[in-house]
Amino acid sequence: MAVSPNTDNYTLGKGVVYFNRKTDAGAFTGERDLGNAPAFSFNIALEKLEHFSSRGGLKAKDKEIISQITPGCSLTLDEVTAENLALLTLAEIEEVSQAGASIT
């Protein structure tokens, strides 16, 4: 990779988004294409623990450590499918049949 600044470092940011669902037993079910995803981003939330010195007249922060890291991502999908809706709602897809009956 070229050293910054350099136009060779620019990224178009296009690609296919796959999801591999994990079962309760910890086994992966296989990657599936989620369809067109016009927006995709990663984020990291950091929880920090601050320490302050009490050796002087003023309280001064002398140390800060990261106590928790929470990674996450968000995406926008254009294709509303049963599979994508099941992923969104943490549901399973099941086929339901109903027997016909007359109403009196």
C-alpha positions as CSV (number, residue, x, y, z in Angstrom):
1,M,0.0,0.0,0.0
2,A,1.3,3.4,-0.9
3,V,2.2,6.0,1.8
4,S,-0.3,8.8,2.3
5,P,-1.2,11.1,0.7
6,N,-1.5,9.1,-2.5
7,T,-4.5,8.7,-4.9
8,D,-3.6,5.0,-5.2
9,N,-5.0,4.6,-1.6
10,Y,-8.6,5.6,-2.7
11,T,-11.3,3.0,-2.3
12,L,-14.6,2.7,-4.1
13,G,-16.1,0.6,-1.4
14,K,-18.2,-1.7,-3.5
15,G,-18.7,-5.4,-3.0
16,V,-21.1,-8.2,-2.0
17,V,-22.3,-8.5,1.7
18,Y,-22.6,-12.1,3.0
19,F,-24.0,-13.3,6.3
20,N,-23.2,-16.6,7.9
21,R,-25.8,-17.4,10.6
22,K,-24.7,-19.3,13.7
23,T,-26.9,-22.0,15.3
24,D,-27.5,-22.3,19.1
25,A,-25.0,-25.2,18.9
26,G,-22.3,-22.9,17.5
27,A,-22.3,-24.3,14.0
28,F,-22.4,-22.0,11.0
29,T,-25.3,-22.5,8.5
30,G,-23.5,-21.2,5.4
31,E,-22.9,-17.8,3.8
32,R,-25.8,-16.2,2.0
33,D,-25.8,-13.1,-0.1
34,L,-27.9,-10.3,1.5
35,G,-28.6,-8.6,-1.8
36,N,-27.9,-5.0,-2.8
37,A,-26.5,-3.0,0.2
38,P,-26.1,0.7,-0.7
39,A,-24.7,1.5,2.8
40,F,-22.4,-0.5,5.1
41,S,-20.3,0.8,8.0
42,F,-18.3,-0.5,10.9
43,N,-18.1,1.2,14.3
44,I,-16.3,0.6,17.6
45,A,-17.6,1.8,21.0
46,L,-14.9,2.1,23.7
47,E,-15.6,2.2,27.4
48,K,-12.7,3.9,29.3
49,L,-11.7,3.8,32.9
50,E,-10.1,7.1,34.1
51,H,-7.8,7.4,37.0
52,F,-7.0,10.7,38.8
53,S,-4.1,11.6,40.9
54,S,-4.8,13.0,44.3
55,R,-1.2,13.9,45.1
56,G,-1.7,17.6,44.4
57,G,-4.1,20.4,45.1
58,L,-5.9,19.9,41.8
59,K,-7.4,16.7,40.6
60,A,-5.4,15.6,37.5
61,K,-6.1,12.7,35.2
62,D,-3.0,10.6,35.1
63,K,-4.1,7.4,33.4
64,E,-6.9,6.3,31.1
65,I,-7.4,2.6,30.1
66,I,-9.8,0.9,27.8
67,S,-12.0,-1.4,29.8
68,Q,-14.4,-2.6,27.1
69,I,-14.5,-2.7,23.3
70,T,-17.8,-3.2,21.6
71,P,-17.6,-3.6,17.8
72,G,-20.6,-3.2,15.6
73,C,-21.8,-2.7,12.0
74,S,-24.8,-1.2,10.3
75,L,-26.1,-1.8,6.8
76,T,-28.9,-0.7,4.5
77,L,-30.5,-3.4,2.4
78,D,-32.7,-2.8,-0.7
79,E,-34.0,-6.3,-1.1
80,V,-36.8,-7.2,1.2
81,T,-36.9,-11.0,1.2
82,A,-38.3,-13.5,3.7
83,E,-34.7,-14.6,4.6
84,N,-33.6,-11.0,5.2
85,L,-36.7,-10.2,7.3
86,A,-36.0,-13.4,9.4
87,L,-32.5,-12.2,10.1
88,L,-33.7,-8.7,11.0
89,T,-36.3,-10.0,13.5
90,L,-34.1,-12.9,14.8
91,A,-36.8,-15.4,13.5
92,E,-36.9,-18.6,11.6
93,I,-38.7,-19.2,8.3
94,E,-41.4,-21.8,8.6
95,E,-44.1,-22.9,6.2
96,V,-47.5,-22.8,7.7
97,S,-50.5,-24.6,6.2
98,Q,-54.1,-24.2,7.2
99,A,-56.9,-26.7,6.6
100,G,-59.9,-25.3,4.9
101,A,-63.2,-25.4,6.8
102,S,-66.7,-24.0,6.2
103,I,-67.9,-21.2,8.4
104,T,-71.5,-21.5,9.6
